[in-house]
Amino acid sequence: MDKKSFKNVIKTFNNNDIHYWVYGGIALDGIREKISREHDDLDIYLHTIDFEKTLEILCAEKYSCFNKGNMYLATKDDIKIDIVLLSEDSSQYVVKGNKTIARYPRNMFFTKKTASIEEITFSIVPNEVLVFESSHSIHEQDKEFGSKLLYNKELFDQIKSTSIKTEEKLKQVYYF
Protein backbone atom coordinates (compact mmCIF):
# COMPACT_ATOMS: atom_id res chain seq x y z
CA MET A 1 0.00 0.00 0.00
CA ASP A 2 1.52 3.31 -1.01
CA LYS A 3 1.50 6.39 1.21
CA LYS A 4 -1.10 8.27 -0.88
CA SER A 5 -3.57 5.35 -0.67
CA PHE A 6 -2.96 4.99 3.05
CA LYS A 7 -3.53 8.72 3.57
CA ASN A 8 -6.82 8.58 1.63
CA VAL A 9 -8.11 5.61 3.66
CA ILE A 10 -7.25 7.29 6.98
CA LYS A 11 -8.79 10.57 5.79
CA THR A 12 -12.01 8.71 4.90
CA PHE A 13 -12.15 7.06 8.34
CA ASN A 14 -11.35 10.28 10.22
CA ASN A 15 -13.78 12.45 8.21
CA ASN A 16 -16.65 10.03 8.85
CA ASP A 17 -16.09 9.60 12.63
CA ILE A 18 -15.38 5.90 12.26
CA HIS A 19 -14.13 4.21 15.44
CA TYR A 20 -11.03 2.39 14.24
CA TRP A 21 -7.62 1.41 15.52
CA VAL A 22 -4.70 0.54 13.25
CA TYR A 23 -2.66 -2.43 14.42
CA GLY A 24 0.15 -4.48 12.90
CA GLY A 25 3.11 -3.20 10.93
CA ILE A 26 1.69 0.20 9.99
CA ALA A 27 0.85 0.93 13.65
CA LEU A 28 4.42 0.03 14.59
CA ASP A 29 5.66 2.30 11.80
CA GLY A 30 3.46 5.06 13.22
CA ILE A 31 5.32 4.77 16.51
CA ARG A 32 8.63 4.77 14.59
CA GLU A 33 7.27 7.81 12.67
CA LYS A 34 8.51 6.35 9.39
CA ILE A 35 7.86 3.51 6.98
CA SER A 36 10.23 0.67 7.87
CA ARG A 37 9.21 -1.78 5.14
CA GLU A 38 6.69 -2.22 2.36
CA HIS A 39 3.17 -3.04 3.56
CA ASP A 40 0.73 -4.95 1.40
CA ASP A 41 -2.27 -4.19 3.62
CA LEU A 42 -3.70 -2.02 6.36
CA ASP A 43 -4.82 -3.92 9.47
CA ILE A 44 -7.56 -2.28 11.49
CA TYR A 45 -9.83 -3.03 14.39
CA LEU A 46 -13.24 -1.55 13.65
CA HIS A 47 -15.83 -1.02 16.36
CA THR A 48 -18.98 -2.96 15.51
CA ILE A 49 -21.11 0.20 15.89
CA ASP A 50 -19.47 1.54 12.72
CA PHE A 51 -19.45 -1.66 10.67
CA GLU A 52 -22.48 -0.97 8.44
CA LYS A 53 -21.55 2.69 7.94
CA THR A 54 -17.96 1.77 7.05
CA LEU A 55 -19.00 -0.82 4.49
CA GLU A 56 -21.44 1.63 2.90
CA ILE A 57 -18.69 4.26 2.65
CA LEU A 58 -16.14 1.81 1.25
CA CYS A 59 -18.64 0.44 -1.29
CA ALA A 60 -19.53 4.01 -2.33
CA GLU A 61 -15.82 4.56 -2.94
CA LYS A 62 -15.78 1.48 -5.22
CA TYR A 63 -14.08 -0.95 -2.83
CA SER A 64 -14.93 -4.62 -3.15
CA CYS A 65 -15.86 -5.90 0.29
CA PHE A 66 -15.56 -9.55 1.28
CA ASN A 67 -16.31 -11.63 4.33
CA LYS A 68 -13.19 -13.62 5.20
CA GLY A 69 -14.13 -15.98 8.05
CA ASN A 70 -14.44 -13.75 11.12
CA MET A 71 -12.76 -10.85 9.33
CA TYR A 72 -13.56 -8.60 6.41
CA LEU A 73 -11.45 -7.54 3.47
CA ALA A 74 -11.89 -4.36 1.44
CA THR A 75 -9.91 -4.00 -1.77
CA LYS A 76 -9.56 -1.41 -4.51
CA ASP A 77 -6.70 -1.23 -6.99
CA ASP A 78 -3.55 -1.78 -4.90
CA ILE A 79 -5.30 -1.10 -1.58
CA LYS A 80 -6.10 -3.96 0.79
CA ILE A 81 -7.72 -3.33 4.18
CA ASP A 82 -8.07 -6.20 6.65
CA ILE A 83 -10.90 -5.40 9.05
CA VAL A 84 -11.33 -7.17 12.37
CA LEU A 85 -14.44 -6.28 14.34
CA LEU A 86 -14.09 -5.13 17.93
CA SER A 87 -17.18 -5.66 20.08
CA GLU A 88 -17.96 -4.84 23.70
CA ASP A 89 -18.63 -7.50 26.29
CA SER A 90 -19.15 -6.15 29.86
CA SER A 91 -15.62 -5.16 30.91
CA GLN A 92 -13.85 -6.37 27.76
CA TYR A 93 -13.39 -5.70 24.11
CA VAL A 94 -13.58 -8.89 22.08
CA VAL A 95 -11.75 -9.27 18.79
CA LYS A 96 -12.45 -12.32 16.64
CA GLY A 97 -9.82 -12.95 14.01
CA ASN A 98 -9.44 -16.00 11.81
CA LYS A 99 -6.87 -17.61 14.08
CA THR A 100 -7.65 -16.24 17.53
CA ILE A 101 -10.24 -14.64 19.72
CA ALA A 102 -8.65 -12.00 21.92
CA ARG A 103 -10.22 -10.33 24.94
CA TYR A 104 -8.81 -6.98 25.98
CA PRO A 105 -9.70 -4.99 29.11
CA ARG A 106 -11.87 -2.05 28.00
CA ASN A 107 -9.93 0.40 30.11
CA MET A 108 -6.93 -0.37 27.89
CA PHE A 109 -8.71 1.65 25.16
CA PHE A 110 -9.93 4.55 27.33
CA THR A 111 -7.15 6.86 26.19
CA LYS A 112 -7.09 7.49 22.46
CA LYS A 113 -3.63 6.73 21.12
CA THR A 114 -2.49 8.22 17.84
CA ALA A 115 0.61 7.91 15.72
CA SER A 116 1.90 9.72 12.67
CA ILE A 117 3.82 8.95 9.56
CA GLU A 118 4.82 12.26 8.02
CA GLU A 119 1.60 14.32 7.88
CA ILE A 120 -0.74 11.34 8.34
CA THR A 121 -2.12 11.01 11.89
CA PHE A 122 -4.20 7.96 12.76
CA SER A 123 -5.61 6.02 15.72
CA ILE A 124 -3.66 2.97 16.83
CA VAL A 125 -4.23 0.21 19.33
CA PRO A 126 -2.64 0.54 22.79
CA ASN A 127 0.96 -0.60 23.25
CA GLU A 128 -0.23 -3.68 25.16
CA VAL A 129 -2.09 -4.84 22.05
CA LEU A 130 0.88 -4.03 19.81
CA VAL A 131 3.19 -6.07 22.05
CA PHE A 132 0.71 -8.95 22.01
CA GLU A 133 0.02 -8.77 18.25
CA SER A 134 3.65 -8.23 17.20
CA SER A 135 4.72 -11.38 19.04
CA HIS A 136 2.68 -13.27 16.40
CA SER A 137 4.01 -11.31 13.42
CA ILE A 138 5.65 -13.01 10.44
CA HIS A 139 8.04 -10.04 10.19
CA GLU A 140 11.05 -10.39 12.47
CA GLN A 141 11.68 -6.64 12.63
CA ASP A 142 8.10 -6.10 13.85
CA LYS A 143 8.53 -8.81 16.50
CA GLU A 144 11.76 -7.22 17.68
CA PHE A 145 10.43 -3.66 17.70
CA GLY A 146 7.17 -4.69 19.38
CA SER A 147 9.03 -6.52 22.14
CA LYS A 148 10.82 -3.27 23.06
CA LEU A 149 7.70 -1.13 23.46
CA LEU A 150 6.85 0.23 26.88
CA TYR A 151 3.55 -1.12 28.20
CA ASN A 152 1.50 -1.61 31.35
CA LYS A 153 2.25 -5.17 32.48
CA GLU A 154 -0.87 -5.34 34.66
CA LEU A 155 -3.08 -4.55 31.65
CA PHE A 156 -1.06 -6.80 29.36
CA ASP A 157 -1.51 -9.73 31.75
CA GLN A 158 -5.29 -9.30 31.47
CA ILE A 159 -5.26 -10.03 27.72
CA LYS A 160 -6.83 -13.42 27.04
CA SER A 161 -6.45 -15.23 23.75
CA THR A 162 -7.96 -18.44 22.40
CA SER A 163 -6.85 -20.18 19.20
CA ILE A 164 -9.61 -21.01 16.72
CA LYS A 165 -9.87 -22.46 13.25
CA THR A 166 -12.18 -21.08 10.60
CA GLU A 167 -12.60 -21.61 6.90
CA GLU A 168 -11.21 -18.72 4.90
CA LYS A 169 -13.72 -18.70 2.07
CA LEU A 170 -14.14 -15.25 0.63
CA LYS A 171 -17.75 -14.21 0.22
CA GLN A 172 -18.67 -10.97 -1.51
CA VAL A 173 -20.52 -8.56 0.77
CA TYR A 174 -22.91 -6.29 -1.11
CA TYR A 175 -24.41 -3.10 0.25
CA PHE A 176 -26.75 -0.94 -1.75
C-alpha positions in Angstrom: 0.0 0.0 0.0 1.5 3.3 -1.0 1.5 6.4 1.2 -1.1 8.3 -0.9 -3.6 5.4 -0.7 -3.0 5.0 3.1 -3.5 8.7 3.6 -6.8 8.6 1.6 -8.1 5.6 3.7 -7.2 7.3 7.0 -8.8 10.6 5.8 -12.0 8.7 4.9 -12.2 7.1 8.3 -11.4 10.3 10.2 -13.8 12.4 8.2 -16.6 10.0 8.9 -16.1 9.6 12.6 -15.4 5.9 12.3 -14.1 4.2 15.4 -11.0 2.4 14.2 -7.6 1.4 15.5 -4.7 0.5 13.2 -2.7 -2.4 14.4 0.2 -4.5 12.9 3.1 -3.2 10.9 1.7 0.2 10.0 0.8 0.9 13.7 4.4 0.0 14.6 5.7 2.3 11.8 3.5 5.1 13.2 5.3 4.8 16.5 8.6 4.8 14.6 7.3 7.8 12.7 8.5 6.3 9.4 7.9 3.5 7.0 10.2 0.7 7.9 9.2 -1.8 5.1 6.7 -2.2 2.4 3.2 -3.0 3.6 0.7 -5.0 1.4 -2.3 -4.2 3.6 -3.7 -2.0 6.4 -4.8 -3.9 9.5 -7.6 -2.3 11.5 -9.8 -3.0 14.4 -13.2 -1.5 13.6 -15.8 -1.0 16.4 -19.0 -3.0 15.5 -21.1 0.2 15.9 -19.5 1.5 12.7 -19.5 -1.7 10.7 -22.5 -1.0 8.4 -21.5 2.7 7.9 -18.0 1.8 7.0 -19.0 -0.8 4.5 -21.4 1.6 2.9 -18.7 4.3 2.6 -16.1 1.8 1.2 -18.6 0.4 -1.3 -19.5 4.0 -2.3 -15.8 4.6 -2.9 -15.8 1.5 -5.2 -14.1 -1.0 -2.8 -14.9 -4.6 -3.1 -15.9 -5.9 0.3 -15.6 -9.5 1.3 -16.3 -11.6 4.3 -13.2 -13.6 5.2 -14.1 -16.0 8.0 -14.4 -13.8 11.1 -12.8 -10.9 9.3 -13.6 -8.6 6.4 -11.4 -7.5 3.5 -11.9 -4.4 1.4 -9.9 -4.0 -1.8 -9.6 -1.4 -4.5 -6.7 -1.2 -7.0 -3.5 -1.8 -4.9 -5.3 -1.1 -1.6 -6.1 -4.0 0.8 -7.7 -3.3 4.2 -8.1 -6.2 6.6 -10.9 -5.4 9.1 -11.3 -7.2 12.4 -14.4 -6.3 14.3 -14.1 -5.1 17.9 -17.2 -5.7 20.1 -18.0 -4.8 23.7 -18.6 -7.5 26.3 -19.1 -6.1 29.9 -15.6 -5.2 30.9 -13.9 -6.4 27.8 -13.4 -5.7 24.1 -13.6 -8.9 22.1 -11.7 -9.3 18.8 -12.5 -12.3 16.6 -9.8 -12.9 14.0 -9.4 -16.0 11.8 -6.9 -17.6 14.1 -7.6 -16.2 17.5 -10.2 -14.6 19.7 -8.6 -12.0 21.9 -10.2 -10.3 24.9 -8.8 -7.0 26.0 -9.7 -5.0 29.1 -11.9 -2.1 28.0 -9.9 0.4 30.1 -6.9 -0.4 27.9 -8.7 1.6 25.2 -9.9 4.6 27.3 -7.1 6.9 26.2 -7.1 7.5 22.5 -3.6 6.7 21.1 -2.5 8.2 17.8 0.6 7.9 15.7 1.9 9.7 12.7 3.8 8.9 9.6 4.8 12.3 8.0 1.6 14.3 7.9 -0.7 11.3 8.3 -2.1 11.0 11.9 -4.2 8.0 12.8 -5.6 6.0 15.7 -3.7 3.0 16.8 -4.2 0.2 19.3 -2.6 0.5 22.8 1.0 -0.6 23.2 -0.2 -3.7 25.2 -2.1 -4.8 22.1 0.9 -4.0 19.8 3.2 -6.1 22.0 0.7 -9.0 22.0 0.0 -8.8 18.3 3.7 -8.2 17.2 4.7 -11.4 19.0 2.7 -13.3 16.4 4.0 -11.3 13.4 5.6 -13.0 10.4 8.0 -10.0 10.2 11.1 -10.4 12.5 11.7 -6.6 12.6 8.1 -6.1 13.9 8.5 -8.8 16.5 11.8 -7.2 17.7 10.4 -3.7 17.7 7.2 -4.7 19.4 9.0 -6.5 22.1 10.8 -3.3 23.1 7.7 -1.1 23.5 6.8 0.2 26.9 3.5 -1.1 28.2 1.5 -1.6 31.4 2.3 -5.2 32.5 -0.9 -5.3 34.7 -3.1 -4.5 31.6 -1.1 -6.8 29.4 -1.5 -9.7 31.8 -5.3 -9.3 31.5 -5.3 -10.0 27.7 -6.8 -13.4 27.0 -6.5 -15.2 23.7 -8.0 -18.4 22.4 -6.9 -20.2 19.2 -9.6 -21.0 16.7 -9.9 -22.5 13.2 -12.2 -21.1 10.6 -12.6 -21.6 6.9 -11.2 -18.7 4.9 -13.7 -18.7 2.1 -14.1 -15.2 0.6 -17.8 -14.2 0.2 -18.7 -11.0 -1.5 -20.5 -8.6 0.8 -22.9 -6.3 -1.1 -24.4 -3.1 0.2 -26.7 -0.9 -1.8 
